[in-house]
Amino acid sequence: MSTDTSTTRPPLGLRTSDLVTAAATGLLTLPDPARRTPATRFVLRTAVAGTTGAGVWLGTDGEPALDLPGRFAFTAGAVGFVYGAAELGEAVDRALQRRLVRMGVRRPRLTMALAGVGASLAISLLERRAEAGEEEDAPEGPVLRPLPEPVRELVSAILSHTEDYDSLRLRAQLTGAREEVWGEPEDAPRLVELSVPENAPLAVPHSFTFPVSARFTSARAVPCAARVLVSGGRLAAVVVDLDEDAWEVLAEDWDAAGGDPDPLADVTLPRAQDVILVTEARG
């Protein structure tokens, strides 16, 4: 049996609540408030307020910025506004009806009702298009994929070089770690972001650069170092940076003003067998 429900969805990206609100707007515009008794006018105002409140309540369902009390307050405010503006709204209604009669419109209430439906749908359509545009502009979340084995071996070598700085817990995290990719993955990155399982034991201290670096020299003879970053007690990334000795080399051979490229432009994460592990002094 087919489970395709696309034919039952409202058109143009509208929600069911948008169609219900538009239909209710038209139906509640048909009665002429000027011909009602005070009691029936109050009933009509209550119907309009109730419809507005229902539309606001349904329309704010799933809004991340509004919790349940916030939705109640927002809905109550909309209902109160309708009651408060009822006199002014009915005065405008009378003036518009008289204008249509003078223009020769035979059924002014029906015309006003249809215009109300059209205006309600138009507003809803603009809101849905704005929401769709915001969703398209929002950055996509990361994609998790298996951690490349050379990267895992490099991080493991760095973490295994010392027993300090909660190395054992970090190595346990590395067992289940995956690569976190934002956008298109790079073929030869110099930074790999790591994602650690939620139930992994947290390291102490919580945020620091692991005090062992993997030293190597780039193809352009620039001294570099790969370091492991820890954030919130979890492995966060492994990244290539310039070694402190690089500045002596760059001072002699690198001229940024003369158009020399970024000294790290051609550098990627090294393999574990191509580095020298150095424990860095901590002040």
C-alpha positions as CSV (number, residue, x, y, z in Angstrom):
1,M,0.0,0.0,0.0
2,S,1.4,3.4,-0.9
3,T,2.4,5.7,1.9
4,D,2.8,8.8,-0.3
5,T,1.0,11.7,1.3
6,S,2.2,14.4,-1.0
7,T,-1.2,14.8,-2.6
8,T,-2.8,15.7,0.8
9,R,-0.4,18.4,1.6
10,P,-1.5,22.1,1.2
11,P,-0.1,23.7,-1.9
12,L,2.7,26.3,-2.2
13,G,4.3,25.2,1.0
14,L,1.4,26.4,3.1
15,R,0.5,24.7,6.4
16,T,-2.9,23.3,7.2
17,S,-3.2,26.0,9.9
18,D,-2.8,28.7,7.2
19,L,-5.7,27.3,5.2
20,V,-7.9,27.0,8.3
21,T,-7.1,30.5,9.3
22,A,-7.9,31.8,5.9
23,A,-11.2,30.0,5.7
24,A,-12.2,31.2,9.2
25,T,-11.3,34.7,8.2
26,G,-13.7,34.6,5.3
27,L,-16.5,33.0,7.2
28,L,-16.3,35.4,10.1
29,T,-16.2,38.4,7.7
30,L,-19.5,37.4,6.2
31,P,-21.8,38.5,9.1
32,D,-22.3,42.3,9.4
33,P,-21.4,43.4,12.9
34,A,-23.5,46.5,12.5
35,R,-26.7,44.4,12.3
36,R,-26.0,42.4,15.4
37,T,-27.1,42.9,18.9
38,P,-24.5,43.6,21.6
39,A,-24.7,39.9,22.7
40,T,-24.2,38.5,19.2
41,R,-21.4,41.1,18.5
42,F,-19.6,39.8,21.5
43,V,-20.1,36.2,20.2
44,L,-18.7,37.3,16.9
45,R,-15.7,39.0,18.5
46,T,-15.1,35.9,20.6
47,A,-15.1,33.7,17.5
48,V,-12.6,36.0,15.8
49,A,-10.4,36.1,18.8
50,G,-10.6,32.3,19.2
51,T,-9.7,31.7,15.6
52,T,-6.8,34.1,15.9
53,G,-5.6,32.4,19.0
54,A,-5.9,29.0,17.4
55,G,-3.9,30.2,14.4
56,V,-1.2,31.6,16.6
57,W,-1.0,28.5,18.7
58,L,-0.8,26.2,15.7
59,G,1.6,28.5,13.9
60,T,4.1,28.6,16.8
61,D,4.2,24.8,17.2
62,G,7.8,23.7,16.8
63,E,9.3,27.2,17.2
64,P,12.6,26.6,19.0
65,A,12.6,30.1,20.5
66,L,9.2,29.5,22.3
67,D,8.7,27.1,25.1
68,L,5.2,26.1,26.3
69,P,4.7,29.1,28.6
70,G,6.0,31.3,25.9
71,R,3.4,29.9,23.4
72,F,0.6,30.4,25.9
73,A,1.7,34.0,26.5
74,F,2.1,34.8,22.8
75,T,-1.4,33.3,22.1
76,A,-3.0,35.1,25.0
77,G,-1.5,38.4,23.8
78,A,-2.9,37.9,20.3
79,V,-6.4,37.1,21.7
80,G,-6.3,40.2,23.9
81,F,-5.2,42.3,21.0
82,V,-8.2,41.2,18.9
83,Y,-10.6,42.0,21.7
84,G,-8.9,45.4,22.3
85,A,-9.0,46.3,18.6
86,A,-12.6,45.1,18.1
87,E,-14.2,48.5,18.1
88,L,-11.7,50.0,15.7
89,G,-11.9,47.0,13.5
90,E,-15.7,47.2,13.3
91,A,-15.5,50.9,12.5
92,V,-13.2,50.2,9.6
93,D,-15.5,47.3,8.6
94,R,-18.5,49.7,8.4
95,A,-16.5,52.3,6.4
96,L,-15.3,49.7,3.9
97,Q,-18.8,48.2,3.4
98,R,-20.2,51.7,2.7
99,R,-17.5,52.4,0.2
100,L,-18.2,49.1,-1.6
101,V,-22.0,49.9,-1.7
102,R,-21.3,53.3,-3.2
103,M,-19.1,51.7,-5.8
104,G,-22.1,49.5,-6.8
105,V,-20.9,46.2,-5.4
106,R,-24.0,44.0,-5.0
107,R,-22.6,41.7,-2.3
108,P,-20.1,43.8,-0.3
109,R,-19.9,41.2,2.6
110,L,-19.0,38.4,0.2
111,T,-16.5,40.6,-1.5
112,M,-14.9,41.5,1.8
113,A,-14.8,37.9,2.9
114,L,-13.1,36.8,-0.3
115,A,-10.6,39.7,0.1
116,G,-9.9,38.6,3.7
117,V,-9.3,35.0,2.5
118,G,-6.9,36.2,-0.2
119,A,-5.0,38.6,2.2
120,S,-4.7,35.8,4.8
121,L,-3.3,33.4,2.3
122,A,-0.9,36.0,0.8
123,I,0.5,36.8,4.3
124,S,0.9,33.1,5.1
125,L,2.6,32.4,1.8
126,L,5.1,35.3,2.3
127,E,5.9,33.9,5.8
128,R,6.5,30.4,4.5
129,R,8.7,31.6,1.7
130,A,10.7,33.6,4.3
131,E,11.0,30.5,6.5
132,A,12.2,28.5,3.5
133,G,14.8,31.1,2.7
134,E,16.1,31.0,6.2
135,E,16.4,27.3,6.1
136,E,18.3,27.4,2.8
137,D,20.7,30.0,4.3
138,A,21.3,28.1,7.5
139,P,24.5,26.2,7.6
140,E,24.2,22.4,7.2
141,G,25.2,20.3,10.1
142,P,28.4,18.2,10.1
143,V,28.7,14.8,8.5
144,L,30.3,12.1,10.6
145,R,32.5,9.6,8.7
146,P,35.1,7.0,9.7
147,L,38.3,8.5,10.8
148,P,41.1,7.9,8.2
149,E,43.5,5.3,9.5
150,P,46.6,7.5,9.0
151,V,45.0,10.2,11.1
152,R,44.1,7.7,13.8
153,E,47.6,6.4,13.9
154,L,49.1,9.9,14.1
155,V,46.8,10.9,17.0
156,S,47.4,7.6,18.8
157,A,51.2,8.1,18.5
158,I,50.9,11.6,20.0
159,L,48.7,10.5,22.9
160,S,50.8,7.4,23.6
161,H,54.0,9.4,24.0
162,T,53.1,10.2,27.6
163,E,51.0,8.9,30.4
164,D,50.2,12.3,31.8
165,Y,47.3,14.8,31.0
166,D,44.7,12.0,31.1
167,S,46.3,10.3,28.1
168,L,44.6,7.0,28.9
169,R,41.1,8.5,28.7
170,L,41.9,10.3,25.5
171,R,43.2,7.1,24.0
172,A,39.9,5.4,25.0
173,Q,38.0,8.2,23.3
174,L,40.1,7.8,20.1
175,T,38.9,4.2,19.8
176,G,35.3,5.4,19.0
177,A,36.3,8.7,17.4
178,R,35.0,9.7,13.9
179,E,35.8,12.6,11.6
180,E,33.5,15.5,11.7
181,V,33.2,17.1,8.2
182,W,31.6,20.5,7.5
183,G,30.8,21.0,3.8
184,E,33.0,19.3,1.3
185,P,35.8,17.3,2.8
186,E,39.4,18.1,1.8
187,D,41.5,15.5,0.0
188,A,44.6,16.5,1.9
189,P,43.6,18.5,5.0
190,R,45.9,20.0,7.6
191,L,43.1,20.0,10.2
192,V,40.7,17.1,11.0
193,E,37.9,17.7,13.5
194,L,37.1,14.8,15.7
195,S,33.7,13.6,17.1
196,V,33.8,11.5,20.3
197,P,30.9,9.3,21.5
198,E,28.7,11.0,24.1
199,N,29.3,8.3,26.7
200,A,33.1,8.5,26.5
201,P,35.0,9.3,29.7
202,L,36.0,13.0,29.9
203,A,39.6,14.1,30.3
204,V,40.9,16.5,32.8
205,P,41.8,19.3,32.3
206,H,38.8,19.9,30.0
207,S,40.3,22.2,27.4
208,F,43.9,22.3,26.4
209,T,46.5,21.5,23.7
210,F,48.0,18.1,24.4
211,P,51.6,18.7,25.4
212,V,53.1,16.4,22.8
213,S,53.7,17.6,19.3
214,A,54.6,15.6,16.1
215,R,57.4,17.6,14.5
216,F,58.2,17.3,10.8
217,T,59.5,19.4,7.9
218,S,57.3,20.4,4.9
219,A,58.3,20.0,1.3
220,R,59.4,23.7,1.4
221,A,61.7,23.0,4.4
222,V,59.4,24.8,6.8
223,P,59.4,23.3,10.3
224,C,55.9,22.2,11.3
225,A,54.1,20.5,14.1
226,A,50.9,18.5,14.4
227,R,49.0,19.0,17.7
228,V,46.0,17.4,19.3
229,L,43.3,19.8,20.7
230,V,41.0,18.9,23.6
231,S,37.8,20.8,24.2
232,G,35.3,20.1,27.0
233,G,37.2,17.0,28.0
234,R,36.9,15.4,24.6
235,L,39.2,15.1,21.6
236,A,38.4,18.0,19.3
237,A,40.9,18.1,16.4
238,V,44.3,17.4,15.2
239,V,45.9,20.3,13.4
240,V,49.1,21.3,11.7
241,D,50.7,24.6,12.7
242,L,54.1,26.2,12.3
243,D,56.8,25.0,14.7
244,E,58.4,27.7,16.8
245,D,61.6,27.1,14.9
246,A,59.9,28.0,11.7
247,W,60.2,31.7,12.3
248,E,64.0,31.5,12.0
249,V,63.6,29.8,8.5
250,L,60.9,32.2,7.4
251,A,62.8,35.3,8.5
252,E,65.5,34.3,6.0
253,D,63.6,32.9,3.1
254,W,59.9,34.0,3.3
255,D,58.7,37.4,2.0
256,A,55.0,37.9,2.5
257,A,55.2,41.4,0.9
258,G,57.0,40.0,-2.1
259,G,54.1,37.6,-2.8
260,D,55.4,34.4,-1.1
261,P,52.5,32.0,-0.5
262,D,51.3,31.0,2.9
263,P,54.1,28.8,4.4
264,L,51.4,26.2,5.3
265,A,49.7,26.3,1.9
266,D,51.1,23.0,0.8
267,V,51.3,21.3,4.2
268,T,49.0,18.4,5.1
269,L,48.8,16.1,8.2
270,P,51.9,13.9,8.2
271,R,52.0,10.1,8.7
272,A,53.0,8.8,12.1
273,Q,56.2,7.3,10.8
274,D,57.3,10.6,9.3
275,V,57.3,12.6,12.6
276,I,59.4,13.1,15.7
277,L,57.4,13.2,18.9
278,V,58.4,16.0,21.3
279,T,57.0,16.6,24.8
280,E,56.6,20.3,25.1
281,A,57.4,22.2,28.3
282,R,54.5,23.6,30.2
283,G,54.9,26.9,32.1
